[in-house]
Amino acid sequence: MRAAAVLKPGDYVRSLYEELVSDMGISGAEVVREALIELHKRESRRKARRAAANPDTDPQELPQAG
C-alpha cells in the first residue's frame, strides 16, 4: 500500500513530522508507520474502556443461549 499526505511548508503538522524524522533518526515512512501503530493502540484501549463501561452493549459478545 502507498499513502500520500501533502504537508505544505508552514503547516503545523509538517513541522511535527520533520521534528520526529530528525529526533528519531528514521525515515518519514517509518514515522508514519509508528504513528499508525500508536493510533491503533490508543483506539484499541478506547474501545476496551467503552466495552468495560457498557458490557450490555458490547457488539463483540454473542447473546447467551438459553
C-alpha positions as CSV (number, residue, x, y, z in Angstrom):
1,M,0.0,0.0,0.0
2,R,1.2,3.5,-0.7
3,A,-0.3,6.5,1.1
4,A,0.4,10.1,0.4
5,A,0.0,13.1,2.6
6,V,0.6,16.6,1.4
7,L,2.4,18.6,4.1
8,K,3.0,22.1,2.9
9,P,5.8,24.3,4.2
10,G,4.5,26.2,7.2
11,D,1.9,23.6,8.1
12,Y,1.9,22.8,11.8
13,V,1.8,19.0,11.1
14,R,4.7,19.3,8.8
15,S,6.9,20.8,11.5
16,L,5.9,17.9,13.8
17,Y,6.7,15.4,11.1
18,E,10.1,17.0,10.4
19,E,10.9,17.1,14.1
20,L,10.1,13.4,14.5
21,V,12.2,12.4,11.5
22,S,15.1,14.4,12.8
23,D,14.8,13.5,16.5
24,M,14.2,9.8,15.9
25,G,16.7,9.4,13.1
26,I,14.3,7.4,11.0
27,S,12.7,7.8,7.6
28,G,9.5,9.7,7.0
29,A,7.8,6.4,6.1
30,E,8.8,4.9,9.4
31,V,7.5,7.9,11.3
32,V,4.1,7.3,9.6
33,R,4.2,3.6,10.4
34,E,5.0,4.3,14.1
35,A,2.2,6.9,14.2
36,L,-0.3,4.4,12.8
37,I,0.8,1.8,15.4
38,E,0.4,4.2,18.2
39,L,-3.0,5.4,16.9
40,H,-4.2,1.8,16.7
41,K,-3.1,1.1,20.3
42,R,-4.9,4.2,21.5
43,E,-8.1,3.3,19.7
44,S,-8.0,-0.3,20.9
45,R,-7.6,1.0,24.5
46,R,-10.6,3.4,24.0
47,K,-12.7,0.6,22.7
48,A,-11.8,-1.7,25.6
49,R,-12.7,1.1,28.1
50,R,-16.0,1.7,26.4
51,A,-16.8,-2.1,26.4
52,A,-15.9,-2.4,30.0
53,A,-18.1,0.5,30.9
54,N,-21.0,-0.8,28.9
55,P,-20.9,-4.6,29.0
56,D,-24.5,-5.0,27.9
57,T,-23.8,-3.1,24.6
58,D,-20.6,-4.8,23.6
59,P,-21.1,-5.9,20.0
60,Q,-18.2,-8.4,20.3
61,E,-20.2,-10.7,22.7
62,L,-22.7,-13.1,21.5
63,P,-26.0,-13.5,23.4
64,Q,-26.3,-16.4,25.7
65,A,-28.5,-19.3,24.5
66,G,-31.0,-20.3,26.9
